[in-house]
Amino acid sequence: MLSLLSILIGAVALSLAIPAIIPGLGWANWVIVPMALFGALIGQFAAGTGARNFCLAVAAFGMLRLWAGGGIF
């Protein structure tokens, strides 16, 4: 059950991260990255590791986008 919840949180974070690729919307990653990390925390307590790794990949994508945009763009 926890892995399903973690995947759901990761999917929501990913669906928000895709439009945040557009220049000018990079500030949204300040919300997306903590959301994905929270999903990874929940996935840590699940039986498998796939949900946690998915959320960590979404968080890494958001952090890379924040770094590339200077934290704002």
N, C-alpha and C positions, 0 to 999 in steps of 0.2 A: 504494500500500500504506500509506503514511503517513497519507493522508487517512482511510482506513478505520479505522486504529488510533485516530486522533484522534476520529472520530465515535463509536467504541466507548467510549472514555474519557469523552467528553461525555455519551453516553447513560447510562452508569453514574452519572456525577455528577448528571444530571438525575433519574434514578430515585431517588437518595438525597435530592435536594433537595425533591422533592414532599412526602414525609412531614415534612420539616423545617419546613414551613409551620405545622404545629401548634404552638401556644404551649407552650413548655417544651422543645421540641426544636431550638430555634434554634442551640444550641451545635454541632450537627452541621455547620453551615455552615463552621466553622473547618477541617473536613476537606474539605468539598465544594469550596470556592473554590480551594484549592491544586491539587486534583485536576483541576478544569476548566482552570486556568491551565497545568498541565502538558500537558493535551490540546491547548491552544491553541499551546503551544510546539512540540509535535510537528506540529501542523497548519501551522505556519509554514514547515516544510520540505517540505510537500506541494505538488503542482503547482497545485491549486485553492485558493480561499480560503473555500469554504463550510464546511469542517470547522473551520477556525480561528475563523470568525465564530460558528459554533454554540457552540463551547466558550467563547468570550468572552461570548456572551449568557447561558449558564448561569452563568458566574462573576459577571456583572453582577447577575443575579437573586439569587445567593447573597449578594453584597455588599449589595444593597439590603435583603435580609431581615436581615442582621446589623445594618445601620444602624438599621432600624426597631425591632429588638428590643433595642437597646442593647448588642449584642455577646454577650449571654448568652441572652436569651429569644427 
